[in-house]
Amino acid sequence: MLHDMRSAIPVIIVGIILWTIALVIAIIANALAKVILTCVLGITLGFIGITYTKRRAKREGN
């Protein structure tokens, strides 16, 4: 199960990268504030997901 949890981290990182690209495009395109906020929240939730995944993998490994 430890390997399954660790394999989710690259997927989360790809998501963070995509949200970051979307944020840059939204800022350049002068998008609405809610679009920019959605991108920021996507990035934030990605980092929370990485932290949660690492913590859960460590807990299940013990």
URBELPE-V544511 format. One record per backbone hydrogen bond with DSSP energy under -1.0 kcal/mol. NH is the residue of the N-H (numbers start at 0). CO is the residue of the C=O. E is the energy in kcal/mol with one decimal. If there is no record, write none. Layout:
nh;co;e
NH;CO;E
NH;CO;E
This chain:
nh;co;e
4;0;-1.8
5;1;-2.0
6;2;-1.7
7;4;-1.0
11;7;-2.0
12;8;-2.5
13;9;-2.2
14;10;-1.9
15;11;-2.3
16;12;-2.4
17;13;-2.5
18;14;-2.5
19;15;-2.2
20;16;-2.4
21;17;-2.4
22;18;-2.2
23;19;-2.4
24;20;-2.4
25;21;-2.5
26;22;-2.5
27;23;-2.5
28;24;-2.5
29;26;-1.1
30;25;-2.7
35;31;-1.8
36;32;-2.8
37;33;-1.8
38;34;-1.9
39;35;-2.3
40;36;-2.7
41;37;-2.1
42;38;-2.2
43;39;-2.6
44;40;-2.8
45;41;-1.6
46;42;-2.0
47;43;-2.2
48;44;-2.4
49;45;-2.1
50;46;-2.1
51;47;-2.7
52;48;-2.6
53;49;-2.5
54;50;-2.4
55;51;-2.7
56;52;-2.3
57;53;-2.2
58;54;-2.3
59;55;-2.5
60;56;-1.2
